[in-house]
Amino acid sequence: MRETATPTPSDPPAACPGARRNRRPKRRQLFCPAHPEQRIEGNGRKYFLHLLTPEELRARGMSDKRARLVIDAYPVLVLSNEWLEELFCPQCGTSRWCHVTRHGGQEHGLAHGLEHTVRWAPRELWQQVAHVDPLVPNPSVSQFTRRAARRASLRRADGKRIIEPG
């Protein structure tokens, strides 16, 4: 009597022996606009852009007729491939707000095969983000906390900080 091995679900498929599927998502490849060879990291909140007028859609390459149809159907169109995000560049040593645009496939939001364009976010772009106004301070933060936070960066006439670390 001869026993045959039955394949188990964990065995790789017979078409590609020895191959395993990597289920871990690939990291985004974002590079600093000032230092194109330096990868920048960001794991903060994404603020997606909202479009309200056909002119904004035409500026992104859509035809006039189609832009009007889209805005008529969706008065507020949220772009899933453009957002503002705070990114940190180790070479610059600072975090800056960047306008990130995703190019490529949209399948399930996976980063596989996607390209990203990163540029510094101009102040006017914040007008296309809902519920955020960078010129108005956060109302949930008290005046005392806001003053104390600014105080750490203030300097005296001789160039030293007002609060010296002890």
Phi, psi and omega per residue, in radians:
M1 nan 2.252 -3.038
R2 -1.907 2.291 3.139
E3 -1.672 2.403 3.061
T4 -1.945 2.486 -3.136
A5 -1.383 2.253 3.068
T6 -1.651 2.358 -3.122
P7 -1.186 2.462 3.090
T8 -1.728 2.778 -3.135
P9 -1.061 -0.407 -3.105
S10 -1.454 -0.196 3.125
D11 -1.234 2.501 3.083
P12 -1.197 2.735 -3.141
P13 -1.090 2.661 -3.068
A14 -1.193 -0.419 -3.092
A15 -1.176 -0.548 3.129
C16 -2.223 1.511 -3.127
P17 -1.153 2.404 3.101
G18 1.415 -0.048 -3.105
A19 -1.660 2.451 3.065
R20 -2.154 2.611 3.124
R21 -1.526 2.263 3.108
N22 -1.574 1.970 -3.102
R23 -1.575 -0.106 -3.131
R24 -1.301 2.270 -3.122
P25 -1.210 2.600 3.116
K26 -1.386 2.569 3.127
R27 -1.347 2.678 3.098
R28 -1.209 2.492 3.072
Q29 -1.766 1.576 3.120
L30 -1.899 2.320 -3.100
F31 -2.129 2.545 -3.099
C32 -1.132 2.337 3.086
P33 -1.120 -0.523 3.138
A34 -1.444 -0.560 -3.136
H35 -2.205 1.541 -3.008
P36 -1.054 -0.330 -3.136
E37 -1.581 -0.160 -3.070
Q38 -1.655 2.148 3.060
R39 -1.303 2.465 3.102
I40 -2.049 2.605 -3.065
E41 -1.988 2.563 3.056
G42 -2.737 2.169 3.066
N43 -2.273 0.447 3.117
G44 -1.506 -2.927 -3.108
R45 -1.330 2.497 3.067
K46 -1.705 2.308 3.069
Y47 -1.889 1.792 -3.079
F48 -1.294 2.546 -3.111
L49 -1.417 2.533 3.108
H50 -2.044 2.384 3.101
L51 -1.950 2.390 -3.088
L52 -2.052 -0.349 -3.055
T53 -2.178 2.677 3.084
P54 -1.095 -0.478 3.140
E55 -1.085 -0.666 3.125
E56 -1.152 -0.621 3.080
L57 -1.243 -0.682 3.113
R58 -1.103 -0.607 3.124
A59 -1.130 -0.378 3.117
R60 -1.699 0.222 3.000
G61 1.721 0.152 3.141
M62 -1.574 2.577 3.135
S63 -1.190 2.774 -3.067
D64 -1.087 -0.820 -3.093
K65 -1.114 -0.789 -3.127
R66 -1.165 -0.670 3.123
A67 -1.071 -0.741 3.112
R68 -1.147 -0.692 3.109
L69 -1.100 -0.747 -3.124
V70 -1.139 -0.766 -3.127
I71 -1.201 -0.583 3.061
D72 -1.149 -0.670 -3.133
A73 -1.324 -0.700 -3.114
Y74 -2.189 1.687 -3.108
P75 -0.995 -0.568 3.054
V76 -2.155 1.964 -3.115
L77 -1.773 2.074 3.132
V78 -1.605 2.165 3.115
L79 -1.464 2.112 -3.135
S80 -1.519 -0.122 -3.117
N81 -1.935 0.143 3.083
E82 -2.411 2.317 3.130
W83 -2.712 2.930 3.025
L84 -1.862 2.375 -3.106
E85 -2.582 2.511 3.092
E86 -1.499 2.108 -3.074
L87 -2.109 2.557 -3.109
F88 -1.896 2.222 3.063
C89 -1.872 2.082 3.136
P90 -1.125 -0.540 -3.109
Q91 -1.294 -0.690 3.059
C92 -1.290 -0.582 -3.111
G93 1.387 0.265 -3.111
T94 -2.370 2.809 2.988
S95 -1.764 2.334 3.128
R96 -2.356 2.669 3.086
W97 -1.372 2.271 -3.090
C98 -2.178 2.606 3.032
H99 -1.686 1.979 -3.086
V100 -1.863 2.280 3.089
T101 -2.116 2.236 3.140
R102 -1.701 2.291 3.087
H103 -2.031 2.563 3.078
G104 1.974 -2.869 -3.063
G105 -1.122 2.627 -3.116
Q106 -1.900 0.226 -3.002
E107 -1.173 1.970 3.010
H108 1.008 0.305 3.079
G109 1.216 0.254 3.139
L110 -1.338 2.591 -3.084
A111 -1.494 0.049 -3.097
H112 -1.231 2.144 3.079
G113 1.332 0.222 -3.126
L114 -1.759 2.552 3.073
E115 -1.970 2.547 3.113
H116 -2.181 2.457 3.013
T117 -1.907 2.252 -3.116
V118 -2.098 2.275 3.029
R119 -2.490 2.800 3.132
W120 -1.132 2.435 -3.088
A121 -1.435 2.096 3.038
P122 -1.273 2.695 -3.081
R123 -1.062 -0.564 -3.099
E124 -1.132 -0.429 -3.107
L125 -1.188 -0.410 3.137
W126 -1.170 -0.345 3.104
Q127 -1.194 -0.349 -3.136
Q128 -1.633 0.108 3.097
V129 -1.809 2.272 -3.091
A130 -1.340 2.484 2.995
H131 1.143 0.302 3.118
V132 -2.325 2.198 3.042
D133 -2.239 1.901 -3.060
P134 -1.186 -0.283 -3.134
L135 -1.470 -0.382 -3.141
V136 -1.698 2.209 3.141
P137 -1.167 2.737 -3.139
N138 -1.115 2.138 -3.086
P139 -1.225 -0.280 -3.125
S140 -1.467 -0.068 3.127
V141 -1.753 2.282 -3.096
S142 -1.293 2.821 3.108
Q143 -1.101 -0.670 3.140
F144 -1.067 -0.816 -3.126
T145 -1.128 -0.708 3.136
R146 -1.111 -0.761 3.114
R147 -1.121 -0.743 -3.122
A148 -1.137 -0.631 3.129
A149 -1.201 -0.661 3.114
R150 -1.240 -0.520 -3.064
R151 -1.098 -0.568 -3.098
A152 -1.119 -0.462 -3.112
S153 -1.711 -0.094 -3.135
L154 -1.298 2.614 -3.130
R155 -2.165 2.654 3.085
R156 -1.432 3.120 -3.134
A157 -1.134 -0.501 -3.129
D158 -1.502 0.090 3.074
G159 1.628 -0.151 3.132
K160 -1.488 2.707 3.103
R161 -1.246 2.649 -3.131
I162 -1.139 -0.757 3.124
I163 -1.836 1.855 3.115
E164 -1.488 2.329 3.094
P165 -1.127 2.347 -3.008
G166 -1.638 nan nan
